Every structure is written in C-alpha cells, then in structure tokens.
Amino acid sequence: MEEAILNGVGKKMRLSYLRGQISDSTIIAMYKKNKKEADSFSVYGFRTREIERFAQETHNPLLREKLLACIDKKREQDKKSSEQNQLSLTKLENFKKTACGIGLRKVLRHLDKLSKLTRDPETRLIQMLLETEFANLSAKQHYGKLKGLIYERKSILLYQMADLLEAMGWKYGINSETGKNACYLVYVYLPNGVQLTWHCNEYAIYECYPPIDAEWDGQVCMTMEKLLTYISNRFFDTKMAA
C-alpha cells in the first residue's frame, strides 16, 4: 500500500490496516472518499478563525492538510495587507494636507459644491469615488463598531454609484480574483483608462456590478493617488501637490 494513501485515512484506520484487521480495498475506498471531500471543499468566504476550527474538528487528514495550507496562505496575506494598510494611512495623512494643493477635505467640499452647481454626472461620480476611497482608508484607522460603520459607508457608496457608472458608460465590474481575504474585487476604470480597485465583502454586490475579465494592475496603495491626479487635471488649474 502506498504511503500517500495510508496517510490519507484516519490514524485509527491506518493502525487497523497495519495490524491486518482491514483490507486494502477498505483503505482505498476511504482514501478516495477523503480525497473527494478535500478536493470539493472551498474556503471561499470563510475567515481564518473559522478555517482553523474546521482543521481542528475534521477527521479527514487530506482536508486538514488543505485547510492548514490555506491558513498559512491567509496569514501571509494578512501580514502583507497590514503592511499595505500602514503605507495607505501614511499617504492618507499626507493627502489631507497636500491633495490638489488644498488638502483632501477641501477637495471633497469643492467637488460637492461643483456637483450641486453644475449637476454634472461625471463630477458627482468622481466625488463618490473619492468618498469611497476616503472611507476605505479611514476605516483602517479604527476598530470595532466605528470601523464597521465606516466600511458600511464605503459599501453604500459602491452600491449607489453602480447605476451612475452604467449611465456614464464607464468600464466597471467585479470578479473573485481578490488576492486577499475578500469576496470580490471591484474594478472601475476612469475615462483615461486608469484602473481603480476596492476589495468588497458584500455578497449581494454582484447584483449591481457585472462580472469583468480584468486583472489588478499591481499598483499597491495607489487608488487615492490615481483619483487625485485625475481630479487635479480635470477640475483644478494647478497640479496635485507632491
């Protein structure tokens, strides 16, 4: 009997086989059953703590091995995400002072005033995109209920802007190639082709956003910077401050 097959069944069954108490066919049948369960089990949507509990409770060694590998991957993703969050927060503090030469909050007020004055849908959409990223970054500064409320604001904005994105004819959509602990990656492309992305755990977001065949451009912590560059060129006479 191959060692891989023996390692794919429970310890008790393996010992029984080695003692000659059960047949080869029984071991092979159990191995196939365990392999089928492990291959079909998806960790999609589960948090690390939940996967850890599954790994502790399962009697299937093949499934346990798969779950432990997923946990290691998620922990590595969490570490990477934490580093990226710190970089984003550092940039956020800088943009609060320097964005478009006047500071982030003044940029938001300017867009809000301009949107109400002109009723221009692009201005309103750009304002919503900037508010979405502001909420996305601000939430990373907080914990508990307040953090949840800020992320809720981000989700509301993502839902609200979907109809406007469609009306404007901009390229947008979602897919599940997130690269981290999230259900979806939301894509929005500015008129100049620049890609914006947000991670999203709203399971119903697919009702508002179409699937998109797209890949992340690999630019880490750049969504706010991309938006402010576009806003500076489109709505301000001066360039964005460094």
N, C-alpha and C positions, 0 to 999 in steps of 0.2 A: 504494500500500500504506500502510495506517495506521501511524503511528509506534509506537503501542502494540503492534501485532502484531510489528513488526520488533524492538522492544525485548524481546519475549517469547521470542526464539530466541537461540541462541548467537552470539557475536561472529563466529566463522568463517563460519557460515551466513549471517549478515546481510551480511557483506562480499561473499560469493559472490553473493548476490542483487543487491546494488548494482552488481556487475560484470556482471550479466546472465547469470551462469552457472547459476542455478537458477530455477525457475518460481514464480509466485505460489502455485499450489496446494501446492507443496512447503513453502513458508514457512507457509502457513495450517495445513497438516496438522501441522507441528512445533509451531506455536503452540498448537493445540488439545491436543496430547499433553502439552506442558509445563504448560498451564493445568490439565488434569485431574490431573496429578501433584501440582501445588501445592495445588489445592483439596482433594484427598483426604488429603494428608499431615497427620498430627496430631503435635503436640509433647507431647501428654499423657504424663506420666511421665518425660520426659527432663529432665536437668539442663542448666543454662545452658552448661557446657563442652561437652556433647555436641551441643547445637544449634549452637554456634559451629563445631564440627568439620564438621557437616553442611553449614553455609553455605559453608565453605571448599572442600569437596570436590565439591559439586554443580555440574553444568554447566547446570542449568536456572535461568535468570535470574529467572523468576517465583517459583520455590521459594526461591531465595536472598533475594529481596526479602521474602517472607513470613517466612523464618527470622530475618532481621535485625530485622524489626519485633517479632518475638516476643522476641528478645534484649533489645531496648530496653525492652520492657514488663517483662520479668523483672528487669532491673537496677533499674528504678524500684520494682518490688515489693520487691526485696532491700533497697533503701535505706529504704523505708518500714518494712519488717519490722525492720531494725536499730534504727530509732528507737523502735519499739514495744517491742522487747526491752529496751532501756535503761530505758524507763519501767517495764516489768514488774519488772525487777530492783531498781529503786529502791523500788517498792512492796513487793516481797518482803522486803527488808531491814527495812522498817518493820513489816510484819506479824509478823516473827519476834519483835518486841518487844511489839507492841500488840494482836495478834489476840485478840478477846474479852476484853481486859483482862489476859490472862495470857501471851500470846505463842504463836506458831504451833505450836511443838513440843509445848508443854503441851496445846494444844487437841487435837492428834493423839493424845497419850497418854490424854487424858480420853475421847475417842471410842472408842479401842481398849479401854479398861477398861470403859466403859459397854456397848459391843457384846458383850464376853465375858460380862458380868454379866447382861444382860437378854436376850441372843440376839435382839434386835430387828432385823429385816432392814433397816428404814429407817436405823437408826443405822449398821449395817455399810455400807450403800450410801453414805451421806453421808461416812463415813470414807474409803471407796475413792475417791470423787470428789475429796475434799480431797487425798488422797495423789497422785492423778493430776495435779492442778494443781501441787502442790508439786514433783513430779518434772519436770513440763513447764517450770516456771520455773527450777528448779535447774540443769537441763541447759544452759541458756543462759549459765551462768557458766563453763562448762568447754569443753575442746577434746579432740579425738582420742578415744581409747578410753573414757575416763571419761564423756565426753559421750554416746557411743553406748550405754554401759551404763545411764545414767540414762534416756535415751529408751526403751531396751528395757523398763525398769521401767514407764514410762508405758504402753507398748503392752500389756504383760502385764495391767496393771490394766484397761485398756479392754476387753480380751478377757474377763477374768474377771467384770466387772460386767454383761456383756450379759444373762446368764441372770437375774440378780437384778433388772435393770431390767424385764425381761419379766414376772417373777413379781410384781413390785410394781405393774405396770400403769402405769408412768410412760411419758410420751411420749418417744420417742428414735428415732434413726436416723442415716443418713448420706446425703450427696449430694456431687457433684463440683464444686459451685459454691464453690470454696475462696477465690478472690480472691488467691491467692499460690502459691508453689512447693510445692504439696502435692497428693496424690492425692484425699484425701477431707476433708470437714469433718464431724466427729462432733457431733451435737446431743443434749443431754439437757435435759429440762425438769423443774425442781423442782416439787413439789406446788403451790406458789404461782404457777406459771406462768412463773417466771423462767428464761430461756434460758442454758444453758452450752454452750460450743463448744470443740472442740480440733481442730487440724489433725493429719492422720494420713497416713503413707505406707505403712501396712501393706496390701499389695494384697489380702490374704485377709480383711480386716475386714468386707467385705460378707457373708461367711458368717455373721457373728454379729449384724450390725446391718441392719435393714430399710431400704430407701430411704425418704426422708422429703421431702415437699414443704415446705421451710422456707427462710427467708432469715435471714441473720445480722442481729441487731438493731442492728449498728453501734456497739455499746459497746466501745471499744478498751481492752484490758488490764484488764478488769473481772471476769474469771471468779473469781479468788481472792476479790475483794471481795464478789461476789454470794454465794459459798458461805459466807463468814464471817458475813455479815449473816444468812443463813438459820440458820446454826448458833447464832449468838448468840441469836436469837429463839426457837429451838426447844430448845436444850439448856443454855442459861445463863440465870440470872436477870438478869444485868446486860447492858446493850447493848454492842456492839462498840466498843472504844476508837477514837477518831478517829485 
